[in-house]
Amino acid sequence: MEMKKYVYWKDDDKWIGYSEEYPDYLTQGTTLEELKENLKDIYKELTSGTIPYVRTVSELDVA
């Protein structure tokens, strides 16, 4: 099982979140479980190679 971190919050009656790896791509759900499913779906789309110019976050060793 591969685990990915995500950021989420409740905004009135919906849950909003994004993958830490792809912070430019927000999604939402009416429940936390729906948000998690939507995050999985968008992650699959972003990593499929079918969407051009996907922006991502990475780490750089500068020492």
Buried (B, 14 or more C-beta within 10 A) or exposed (E): EEEEEBEBEEEEEEBBBBBEBBEEBBBBBEEEEBBBEBBBEBBEBBBEEEEEEBEEEEEEEEE
